[in-house]
Amino acid sequence: MGSTGTESAAGAADAEDDRRNVSDATGFLVLGACAAWSLITAAAHGGRPEGVLLAVLAVAAGYASGRILGALLPVVAPAAGALAGLGLAVAAPHAMADPQFVSPLGQTGAVAALLTLSSGAACCAAWAARAAVPRLALRLSAAAVAVVAAALGSTTGLVASTGVLLCSLAADRMRRRAPALTALALVAALVTGTTWAIAEDVMPAGLTTVLQDQLGPHRVLLWHDALTLAHRDPALGAGPGRFGELSPTATQSLVPDGKPHSAPLQLAAEQGLIGVALLAAVFCWVLYALWRTPRPTPIALTAGATLTALVVIATVGNALSFTMVTAEAGLLAGIATARPLADEGTAGRDHAEE
């Protein structure tokens, strides 16, 4: 009987490893497709695919590094990532004194994203810590990120980092991660759909007015231009990096940065609906990897909430145009899906019951 039980456990572990290998292979295939599609659209209409290629490389490198560091240093790695992200967020306004960052839309992108990722990494480190004192210290550091966000004047960063902290604390009560991850996917889809509806001007007049007042008329005009370009060629778009030269609003701006300040709309304009679908596929792959991860559920859900907050920020801002943001996001995803050499108990395997 004991031998049978051992063989059954070994078989289950092998099956789990196979599923994780398939998940990893699928992820890198999707990232490869993103890179290949940017080259295809650039060949069709011209453009500069370097930005997309650099972003894909940053995500892949960050993810691979996170998998290694998360296995070796499950507490230190996310804590160091949180500190690095916070340092970059504080230094960013001084290190990036170019027009795209001093424009009114710039700070809602990179700084808010880095603060959000820092908060999520600190919360993941707290859940990975076994002793009470380090866990409390790491949670306090996550709360300190929100204070820094307020000091920097990043309202988006303040709201997002606080939301990540609250979601992380609530994650301890979740026993099944699939419903929570599905809810996060729905949140991302809802925000993206709302952004698209604002750009198409198909929402009720009163609600549109309220949202446009919050977003700013310049951003909404950029979104309109992005959809106009997408309608001209829904399959291939206008070519990567060409929004700035084809958008009337961008060319007439006093501080043009060539971005519509919405990742889905930028991809729709420059790489067509296939580009948008590939971006959605990357996010779905990350959520699936978090569902299959052997890490405890609170870590998986904290990382999921953090990356969903990043998606929301990128949907209404310019976050994914910064390599440090995409690299930090890949690092967090890698750490949250790593298999630590030290056993973290059975909490991480509750997803197998789903």
N, C-alpha and C positions, 0 to 999 in steps of 0.2 A: 504493500500500500504506500509506504514512504517513498519507494523508488518511483512509483507511478506519479505521485504528487510532485516529486522533483522534476521528472521529465515533463509534466504538464506545465510547471512554472517556467522551465527552460524554453519550452515551445512558445509560450505566451510572450516571453521576453524577446525571442527571435522574431516573432511576428510583429512585435512593437518596433523593433529595430528596422525591419523591412519597411514598415509604414513611414518611419521617420526618414529613411533613405529616399523613398519615393517622394516625400514632401520636399526634401532638400533639392532633389533633382528637378522637381517641378518648379520650384522657386527660381533656380538659376536658369532654367529654360525660359521662364517668363521674363526675367531680367534681360536675358539674351535677346528675346523677341523685341523688347523695348528698344534696345540698342540697334538691332537690325532694322526696325521700322523707321527709326529716325534717319538712318542712312538711305532707306528706300525713298522716303518723302523728300529728302534733300536732293537725291538724284533726279526725282521727278520735277521738282519745282525750284530747285536751288535752295539756298539757305545755309545755316551754320549748325550742324548737329553736335558740335563739340560740347555744348551745355548739357544736352541730354546724355551724351556718352559719359561725361564727367559725373553726372548725378548717379547714373547706373553703376559706374565703377565705385563711387563712394559708398553706395548702399551695399554692394557686394563685399567690398573690403571691410566695411564696418560689421556686417553680419558675420563674416568668417572670423574676424578678430573677436567678436563677442562670443561666438561659440567656443573658441579656445580659452579666452580669459574667463568666461563664465564657468567652464569646467574646472579650471585650476583655482580660481579665486572667486567663488560665488558671492562673497560679501564685498571684498575689496574692489573687485572690478566695477560693479555698478556704483559704488560709493565714489571711486575715482572718476567715473564717467559723469556723475552728478556734479562733482567739483569742477571738472574741466568745462562742462557746459555752462555752469554758472559764471566761471571766469570769462568765457567767451562772450556771454551775454553782457557782462559788465563792461568788457573792453570793446565790444562791437561799435558803439557810437563813436569811439575815438579812433578805432582801427579802420573804419570804413567811412571815411569822409568824402565819398563820391556822391554825385547827385542822386543816385537811386536810393541811397540810404537816408539822406537828409530830406527827401521828399516826404510829404505827409503820409504816404502809404507805406514807406519803407519800414518804419519801426514796428508796425503791427505784424511784420513777417518774421524776420530772423530773430530778433530779441525775444518776442513772445514764444516762438518755437523752442529756442534754446532753454528758456526758463521752464517751459512745460516739460521738456525732456529731462531736465535736471531734477525736477520734482519727482517725475516718474522713476528715474534711476535711483534716487535716494529712497523712495518707498520700496522699490524692489530689493535694495540692499537691506532695508529694515526687516522685511519678511524673510530674507535669507539668513539673517543673524539669529543665533540660537539663544544667546544670553539677553536678559531683559535690559540691561543698561545700554549696550550698543544699539539695540533695537529702538529704545526711546531716543537716544541721541540722533540716530538717523532720521527718525520721524520729525524731530525738532528741526533738523537741517532742512527737511522737505518743507516744513512750515516757514522756515527762514527764507526760502526761495520766494514765497509769496510776498514777504516783507520787502525783499530786494526788488521784486517786480513793481511794487507800489512806489518805492523810492526812485526807480527809473522812469516812472510815469507810464508804464506799459499796462494799461487796463486789461488788454487781452491776455497778457501774460499772467496778471494777477488772477483773473477769473479762471483761466485754464489750469494754472498750477494748483489753485485751491480746489478746483473740481477734481483733479487727479488725486490729490491727497484724500479727499472725502470718499472718492470711489475706492481707493486702496483700503481705507479703514472698513468700508462696507463689504469689501471682497471676502473678508474673513467669515462672513455669514453665508457665503455661497458654497454649496456643496457640489453643484453641477455647473460646469463652466460653459457648456454649449449654449444654454439660453442667454447668458450674459453676453457672450461674444456675438451671438445673433443680434441682440439688441444694439450692440455697438455698431455693427454693420448697418443696421437700419438707421441709426442716428447719422452716420456718414452719408447714407443715401438720401436722407431727408434734407440735410444741409445742402448737398450738391444739387438736388432737385429744386430747392428753393432759390439757390443762386441762379440756376438756369432759367427758372420762371421769371425772376427779376430782370434778367438780361433779355428775355423774350417779351417782357412787359405784358404778361398774361395773368398777373395776379390782380385781385380786387384793388380798386384805386386807393382806398384808404390804407390798406396794409402796405401797398407799394410805396406810398408816400412816407409812411413811418420808417420802413426799412431803408429807403433811399436817404432819408435824413440821417440815419445812423451810419450808413456806409459812405455817404458823400457823393455828390453828383458826378465828380470826375471819375471815380471808380466805376460807377454805373455806366457812364458813357464808354469807358474802356471795354466793359463787358458787352455792350451793344455792338461795338466794332468787332469784337472777337467772334460773336455769333454771326455777324454779317460775313466775315471771312469763312466761317465754317459752312455757311449755306452755299457759298460759291463752289466749294469742292468738299462735300461731306466725307468722301472716302480718304483723300490724301491730304487735305488741308492746303495751306499756302506755302508750306515749307518751314522747317524748324528755324527759329530765330528771326523770322520775317515779319512778325507782328508789328514791331516798332516802325518799320518803313512803310507798312500798308495801312496802318490805323490812322485816320485823320486826327483823332483825339490825341494820340501819342505824339504825332509829329508837331502838333500845335502846342504841346505842353512846354512850360518854361523849364522844367527839369525832367526831360523824357528819360525813361529807363528801358523802353521797348518791351514792357511787360503789361499784360492786362490785369495782373494781380489777382489771378485765380487759376490754379493749376489745371483743373478740368477744362476751363474755357480756353486757356492758352493752348492746351493739347488739341482741343477741337478746332481751333483756328489754324494751328500750324501743322498738325498731323492727322486731322480728321477724327471721325468717330472711332476708328480702330485704335488710335492713340489713346483716346479716353478709355476704351475698353481694356487696353493693356495696363493702364494706371490702376483701374479698378481690380484687375486680376492680381496685381502685386499686393494690394491691400487685402484681398480675400486670401491670398496665399499666406500672408503673415498671420491672419486670424486663424487659419487652419493649422499653421505650425504651432501657434499658442494653444490650440485645443489639444494637439497631440503631445505637447511638451511634457517631459517627466517632472518638471518643476512643480512645486505646490500651486494649487489653484489661485491663492492670493497674488502670487508673482505673475502668473499668466494673465489674470484679469487686470492687474495694475498696469502691466505693459500694454495690454489691449486698450485700456482707457486712455493711456498716454498717447499711443499712436493714433487713436481715433481723434483725440483733441488736436493732434498735429494735422490730421486730415482736414478738420474743420478750419483751422487757421490757414492752411494752404488753399482751401477752397475760396476764401475771401481775402487772401493776401498773397505775398510773394515769397513765402518761406522756403519752398523747394528750389528756389533759384540760388541758394547758398549752399556750397559744398559741405560746410561744417554742420549744417542742419541734417542733410541727408546721411552723412557719415555717422552722426550721433544717433539718428533714428535706426540705422542698420545695426549699430553697436548694441542698442537697447534690445532690439528684436533678437539678436544673436545671444545675448546674455540670458534672456528670458526663455530661450528654447534650448540652451545648453544642457548637457547632462553632467552635473558636478561629480567629481571623483568620490567625494564623501557622500554617504547616503543621507538624504533629507527626509527620510521616513516615508510613510504611505500616503501622505497628503497629496503628493504630486501625482498619484496614480488613480485618483478618483475619476478622471476622465474616461478611463477604460470601462467604467460601469455604464457610460452613456451610450 
